[in-house]
Amino acid sequence: MMVNTLFLPELREMLATGAEEELREFCTALHPARTAEFMEGLTREEQWKVLQYAEPPLRAEIFSYFPHDRQIEMLLHENEKQVAELITHIPADDAVDLLSELPERRVEQLLALVPAPDRRDIRRLQTFPEGTAGSIMTTEAACLDERLTVRQALEKLSRQAERLETIYYIYVVDDTNHLRGVLSTRMLVSSIGKPERTIAELMDTDIVTVDAYDDQEKVAQIVAKYDLLAIPVVDEQRHMLGIITHDDVMDVVREEATEDVQRIAAVDPLEDSYIRTSILTLARKRGMWLGILFFAGLITAFALRGYESEFESYAWLVWFIPLIIGSGGNSGAQTSTLIIAAMAAGEVDSKQWWRIIVREIATGGLLGLFLASLALTPALLLAPSAWAATVVPLTILFVVLCGTFSGSILPLLFRRLGWDPALMSNPFVAGIMDITGIVVYVTIARAMLG
Amino acid sequence: MMVNTLFLPELREMLATGAEEELREFCTALHPARTAEFMEGLTREEQWKVLQYAEPPLRAEIFSYFPHDRQIEMLLHENEKQVAELITHIPADDAVDLLSELPERRVEQLLALVPAPDRRDIRRLQTFPEGTAGSIMTTEAACLDERLTVRQALEKLSRQAERLETIYYIYVVDDTNHLRGVLSTRMLVSSIGKPERTIAELMDTDIVTVDAYDDQEKVAQIVAKYDLLAIPVVDEQRHMLGIITHDDVMDVVREEATEDVQRIAAVDPLEDSYIRTSILTLARKRGMWLGILFFAGLITAFALRGYESEFESYAWLVWFIPLIIGSGGNSGAQTSTLIIAAMAAGEVDSKQWWRIIVREIATGGLLGLFLASLALTPALLLAPSAWAATVVPLTILFVVLCGTFSGSILPLLFRRLGWDPALMSNPFVAGIMDITGIVVYVTIARAMLG
């Protein structure tokens, strides 16, 4: 990442001379993301000093755009009281994520200085397991009573607005915090002309909600389906617990996409970013699958030994082994990846298995014929006779067909069994095609060459 | 997908008896997405009839939740005047997408019936190439004059609110439509207490914008970076052209993730969903890359022929070929996929190449030692002597190291050359490792066995 050095000398000058007015101006003039960018070249201590010139809510917002490692360092090493004040202004879900990376002692120190209501929010969020709706929700939602009029609601909302992460939906709750309805700010604003109508008249009672223990991937799918800006999280009794906002959903979508890609390449999904994962963890998450694939590979070694006599009589057959098993593996990996991606996007489901398999066999036939035609000339060049040479294109045609067939049937089967179809990784398909390819090759060679 | 049949008999009954009141109630009672779901089992004609009982804006919203194919059928076959009315209520960007799939003649017929301002919007959006910001923007944004007071702005916004896709940012433009500032509805609502302040005093002039010709992937990155709900699209003179909303950005993120996955499996990205892509197109988009990989595979055939004498003297070496090249290919594919995904997520860039390569060589060393230790026993079983057997684990160690090294250096190189690193597909890495693996194997065997 490029470090933005444009403002650095001026910022340092301002800090040195204690130019309060100018530092305040710097904090408020730009979008908080840009403010954070301009502070990139400063040391942690300097950044922290500059931050203190921003009002606490803005301070928390600028802080949210710092790199994750820097955020952790600040929470660890800066003044306890200032850090605690910052934490009260960070959305509770983000605060929980950050605190989870600090040592237990520091967390207790800091939380002791956080006002009780915020501390309660943080404690409650900490109880939801990672990957659930509860763990990514924020407890700060705009909640109003249904008996309010449009005028009263607007006034109340106007007092809450600055403190809340999002005010684009207003949730209507009764006295015991049961969710009764939802109202968009758009609806409220467009009712300004009828200030005496009540929220109860305007609100929508058909509310899309998620349970606090629902999987975050399910949450993302629902939000995408209904094109929501935020979704309320409730417990079993429909008590309003919090909301999940569109930006957290976007993070989930990105995270799940990355995990799928990693699974497809036979890497156990990393919990952290690639660059922050230790080499030992990387080796473990990869070695696990490489080990499994290795034993699949061993079968080929024993199969080839079993076919020793065939390869001794026709030594030239050996030359085409990598080409043949590669063609099968590649076409199979294409198929399984296409199907895994289509299932993840919700475009196909396992009930369409028949249609998928027919499509893949047809595609495999076309691809097999194409690769077989490419293989004919080199086979004629390397094989002892034209008749013998045809073994190679014929094998490639069959192996590509087997590749697309198993590449399509296995993710479908995995889904049916309730497993993640992305476990049907490219290397796994390739491993299956290694064995299949060799068996098909020798069978055809035997039949044709005797 | 499950067809929801709960309401079907009632709906058909209502249509048969012309129960206007009840059909209106059905259209308004639920979230439009659910209304569309409950209509799934109806025929196209029945669905269209039910839709006519909803007010046009709601009608367009319910329509937006129908499956894509059904939408196209309706635009093709239903009454022209009704279809044209529907089109005026669909956001212009979605209308352009739908119209692009109709025959030219039908488009002209329909657009002739659409009011001139909406038609102009559609015509203008049609000029932006697919994949650009312009092609996914909507022209319906809340635009206000900076001279308005808070009170006036709220009133004006309340009249616009129902018609607009989103009102969560208010864009401030001058008389010639130059973008001057932006104001969140949250800010406006929280200023209700000071109704005489002007928009000019409240608005933010540091606006994050995108150019209409910017790539949609860039738009998605900016929106994610600044956590925006919508981003304004401007031309070179900073004229306000439209906005891109968070749900369109979510679609872009999903689309780009799917494309990356397809590229990683050596499939040229599909323009349409997997299930809607014709078999011929599928075969073409896959055959292209399979053909290229095939020629890489051919090199292995000629290499193996070149090593004929080695494999004749030590026939057992042949048995381990698939295992060895598979281990190299798998570990290389893991590395390249991890790096491609990390680059796509913006976690690493090619300036960190040195750190990445060092990490991968270290990881490769660990993985290589692990697989080599697994290979020792089978090699001892199959090789004629203990000394000869050590060729196999030694080769695996080196091949895995080569795999992680080339898996890391190639995506970095691709990025440096300005290519898409996802072109460094798993099959491509596997192809490179096929050749490398064989060369390393024979070199080590020669050195050790003479």
Interface residues (C-beta under 8 A of the other chain):
Chain A: M1 A29 L30 H31 A33 R34 L154 E155 L157 S158 R159 A161 E162 L164 T166 I167 Y168 T185 R186 M187 V189 S190 S191 I192 G193 D204 D206 V208 A224 K225 Y226 D227 L229 H246 D247 V249 M250 V253 R254 A257 T258 D260 V261 Q262 I264 A265 A266 V267 L270 S273 Y274 I275 I279 L280 L282 A283 R286 G287 W289 L290 G291 L293 F294 F295 G297 L298 T300 A301 F302 L304 R305 E308 F311 E312 A315 W316 V318 W319 F320 I321 P322 L323 I325 G326 S327 G329 N330 S331 A333 Q334 S336 T337 L338 I339 I340 A341 A342 A344 A345 E347 V348 D349 K351 Q352 R355 I356 R359 A362 T363 L366 L367 F370 L371 L374 A375 P378 L382 N426 P427 A430 G431 D434 I438
Chain B: M1 A29 L30 H31 A33 R34 L154 E155 L157 S158 R159 A161 E162 L164 T166 I167 Y168 T185 R186 M187 V189 S190 S191 I192 G193 D204 D206 V208 A224 K225 Y226 D227 L229 H246 D247 V249 M250 V253 R254 A257 T258 D260 V261 Q262 I264 A265 A266 V267 L270 S273 Y274 I275 I279 L280 L282 A283 R286 G287 W289 L290 G291 L293 F294 F295 G297 L298 T300 A301 F302 L304 R305 E308 F311 E312 A315 W316 V318 W319 F320 I321 P322 L323 I325 G326 S327 G329 N330 S331 A333 Q334 S336 T337 L338 I339 I340 A341 A342 A344 A345 E347 V348 D349 Q352 R355 I356 R359 A362 T363 L366 L367 F370 L371 L374 A375 P378 L382 N426 P427 A430 G431 D434 I438
